[in-house]
Amino acid sequence: MNDLLYKGHFKGLDIAFTYTVTTQAVNEAVLRHDSDPAAAHILGRAMTAALLAAAVLPENQRLNACWKYHGVLKTIVADAGQDGTVRAFISPEQLGDADNVHESLYGELGDLQVVVSDQGAIASSGTTPISLHDAVNDLAYHYCISDQVETGMSVMIGFNPDPEKPVRLCQGWMIQALPGTDLERFDRIRRHMEKEGFRELLSHESEADNYFEELARSLIGEEAGYEGVQVEPGPAPRFACTCNREKMSAVLRSIPIPDRMTIVKRDEPVGISCQFCNTRYEMTIGECIAAWNRKPE
């Protein structure tokens, strides 16, 4: 089942939705970060949630979500574009046997910062205290509180006993209330996301032509007024990083002057790794000095 993304709305209900399969994109992120199963579970679901949210942005805009927790898990960052590109990292990358709903993993209260940018310029930003102990639900909560848009999200991920392809399936749904939505009905549908039948469907892949419609019908249930879906395909999700040597030069400029002097005395290349994709750049002393002498833009 290839990665894909659909967006549209449920006709007759004034509810927008986004549906995505992110298996291949998440698989690449997990492999790049060599995440253990606990970290891979959290990272994959957070990436997918960010893609669901970014899909409804205007063209050329990107969403950067940064979850800060105070337990064993410290940080998740996911950067996703309206064009379907996504990159992400988690810290630490190895969480061991930590239970992903246990307070010791997340801590009591965290923060989620969501920044939307338009061709590099910040279009909007907001920070929300979060305590739901789940990155996906925390992002949905952010939209309900910060953007005042009732939102529901559900993401399921499964794994293979294969170190070359650890992610078997990852897919998710997002629903958002449009103006005029019956909020009681919206909440009923949002609660369907937690029901066993819908979660069971979302945890398995299918090549059936009507699989998407089957998922939609399971989500809507028996709600009166439902007239089907209006749907359009979006760009297929794919892992993509924007790092390059020039951007690593900016990292070099953040090194304090005393440390720069030590680097010059050693006369050895400086290794810098991109947090998002783990690509390592070896910067020569000449490149370091050129970066330090360059005036910041």
N, C-alpha and C positions, 0 to 999 in steps of 0.2 A: 504494500500500500504506500504510494508515494506521498510525500508531504504536500499539503494543499491548504487552501484557505477559502472559505465562503463567508459572505456577509450579506445582510438583507434585513427583512422584517417579517414578523408574523402578521399576515393580513387579517384585519378585523380586530386585532388586539392592541395595536399601537405599541408594539414591543420590538426593538431592534435586537439583532443577534449577530454574533460572529462565531464561526466554527473553524477549527484548525486541526490539522494533523502535523506534528512537528518531530516525528520520530528520527528522521535523518539529521536534522539540525541539532537536536538534543544529543544524539549519539556522538556527533563530532565534538560538541562541547565537553561531554563527559570524558571522551578519550583524550582530548587536549589537556584536561586538568587532572587526569588520572584519579578521578573522584571515586571514593568507595561507595557502596550501595546507598548508605544513608545520605551522603552528600549529593550523590547523583539524583536521588529521588527529589530532594528539595530543589536542586539547581534546575532540573528539567521542568518541574512544575512552574517555577518562577519565570523561566524563559518563556514558556508557553503562555502564561498569564500576561506577560509584557507584550507579546505578539498580538494577543487577542485585543488588548487595549490600543495598541499602535495602529491596528488595521483600520480603525474608524477615523484616524487623523486625516487632515487635508494632505494633498500631495506634497512631497519633499519634507514633511515634518517627521521628527523622531521623538521617541519617548525614552527617558532614562529613569529607571526606578532603582532606588537604593534602600534596601531594608537593613536597618541596624538593630541587632538584638544584643542582649547582655547575658546570655548563657554560654554554653559551649560553642554554639553557633554565633558568629560575630557579624558577618556581612554577606549580603547577596547584592550583586549589581547586575541588572539586565538592561541592555540598550537595544531597542527594537525600532525599526522604521516602518513607515506606511508602505514601503516597497517590499516588505517581507524579510529584509535582512535582520539578523539578530546576533548578538554576542553577549557573553555573560561570564561571570566568575563567582565563586563562593569562597569564603574564608571562615574556618580552615577547610581545605579540600578533603580532609580525612576526618570523619566524625565518629568512626568506630562503631560501637554497638548502641549509640545514643538513640533513644526512642524519639521519633520526630514529633510527638505531641507532648512530651514530658517537659515540665517547667524548667528542668536543669538544662535543656537544650536551648530554649528560647529566652529564658529569664522572664521576669514578671511583666515588663513593659518595654516595648521598643519604639522605634520611629521609622516611618517610611517617607522618603522624599521623592516626589515625582516631578521631573522637569521635562517640559515639552519644548523642543527647539525647532526653528525653521531656518534651514540652511546655515546652521551654526549659531544663530542668534536665539537667545532665550525668548520664547513666546509666552510661557506661563510656568509657574512653579508653586508647589505647596508641600507642606510637611504635616503628617498626621500621626499622633500617638497610636500605637497598635498593640493589641494584647490577645489576638485570637490564636496565636501559636500555629499559624499556617500562612505561608507567603501568599498563596492564591486568595484566600479569604481576606487577608490583610489588605491586598490591593483593591479588592471589591469594596471593602469597607472605606478605603480612602476616597473612592469616587462617590460613595453615598454621603460622606461627611464633608470632604473638601470641595467637591464639585457640585454637590447637591443633586446628583443623578443616581437614582436607585439602580443598583447594579448587582448582578449575581454572576459568579464564576464557578466552574467545575473543571478540574483537570485530572486525568488519570494517566498513570505511567506504569509500565510493566517491564520486566527485565529478562534477558536470556543468560544462560550459563556459558557465555561466549565472550572472551576478553576482547575480541576484535569487533564485536557488535553487541555490546551489553544491553542496549535499549531495544526492547521488543516492540513497544508501541507507546506513543505519547500523543494524546489528543485532548482537546478541551473546548468548552463552550463559554460564551459570555452573553448575557442578556442585559439590556438597559431599557429603562422606561422612557418612552417618548412623551412629548407634551400631550396631555389629555388621557394618559394611561389610567385605567382603574387600578389604583395601587394595591387594593386588597387582592385583586386577581393576579397582579404581578407578583405579590408575595407568595401566593399559592404556587405559582409556576416556579418561582425561585426555590421554594422548599422541595419541589420535585427533583431538583438537582441532587439532593441528598438521599433520595429514595433508592432502594436496592435495585429496582428494575432499570432505572436510567444509568446508574453507576456500573451495573453489569454490562450493559450495552457499550458504555464508553470505555470499558476496560478490555474490549476485544476488537480486533479489526475484522473487516468483512469486505469482500470484493463485490458484493451484491449491488446492483444498480440502484436499489431503493434504500440503501443503508442510511444515507443522510436523512431521507424522509422518515425512516423508522425511528431514528434518534429524535427528530423534531416532534413526532407524534408522541413518543414516550415522555418528552419534556412538557408538552402542552397538556397531555392528559385529556380529560373530557370537557375542557373549557368551552362554554357556549360562545358562539360568534367567530370561532376560528375558521378562516377561509383558505388556509394553506400558506405557503411561503413565497415571498418574492426574494429571489436570491441571485447574486452575481459572484463570479469567481474573482478572487484577489490574487496578488502575486504569491507564488509558492514560497513558503518559508525556507530560508537557507542561512547557514552560519556564515558570517562575513565579518572580518575585522578591518578597521581602517588604519591600523598602525603602520608606520614606515620609519625609516632612519631619521627623517627630518623631525618627526614628532618625538623620537627618542632624544634628539638634541635638546628639546625643551625640558625633558626630564633631567638631562645633565646640568642645565642651568639652575636647577633647584638644589644642587649640591653645595653645601656651605664652603666658603673660601678656604678654611683650614684643611678640609678634606680634599679640596682640589689640589692643594700643594702636595699632599701626601700621594695623590694619584700620579702627579707629574714626576715626583722623585722615584716612584716605583718603575715608571716608564713601561707599563704593561697595559694592554687593551682593557677596556672597561666593559663588562658584560651587563646588559640591561634586558630584562624580559618583559614583554607586554602582559599585563594582568589578564586581559581578556582572552588571548589566544595562545599564550605561553611561547610565542616566537621570541627567540633570543637574538639580540643584536650585539655584535662585538664592535665597540667604538675605539678607534685608534687614539693615541694621545693627541695627534694632530687634529682629529675631529673634535675631541674634547675641548682643546684650546680654542678652536674656531667657534664652537658653540658658546663658550664662556665670554668670548670677545664680541659676540653678536648682540646688538641692541635688541631688547624684546620688542615685539610688534605692539 
